[in-house]
Amino acid sequence: MVYNKSQTGWAIIFIFTLVIIHIFLSYTFEWGNSPLTLKYFLLLTGLFTIVILLFYKLTVEINGTVLKLTYGIGLIKFSYKIDKLEEIEVVKNPWYYGFGIRITPKGMLYNIQGLKAIRLCFTNGGKKKCIMVGTSEPKLLKKALKENFTS
């Protein structure tokens, strides 16, 4: 079974767009005792635009025995071979785990929105490594992983 699903991180887009608007207004109306110079306006606007482009969506893809996670425009990618998969479970993350790429007590978290995720544990050389992948459809992702793992 081939699985390919993208989620858009509307919260990330909204928050960083508001930050860019604030920077623009701050520069345009020269707010504060030390207004932004053109150099810092361009630097900050460029920085937050890059953050949006890197993290505006998460694509989860299963093709054969490989799970691929791709953020935004595709510069940030992770791949996991599911032939070493030991455990799959649907989990609900606490709100404070946040969005993006995080280290949590339950393993690395790759998330773009919501609290639902799949927790995957791999065995590699006797060591157990767990990750969590945020998804809006955890049961379908779990089914796809199991089908590709057993085939």
ZIWOWO-V397238 format. One record per helix or strand of 3 or more residues. SS is the DSSP state (h for helix, s for strand). FROM is the first residue (numbers start at 1). LEN is the number of residues. If there is no record, write none. Layout:
ss->[SS & SS]
from->[FROM & FROM]
len->[LEN & LEN]
//
This chain:
ss->[s & h & h & s & s & s & h & s & h & s & s & s & s & h]
from->[3 & 10 & 38 & 57 & 66 & 76 & 82 & 85 & 95 & 100 & 107 & 116 & 127 & 138]
len->[6 & 19 & 18 & 7 & 6 & 6 & 3 & 8 & 3 & 5 & 5 & 9 & 8 & 13]
//
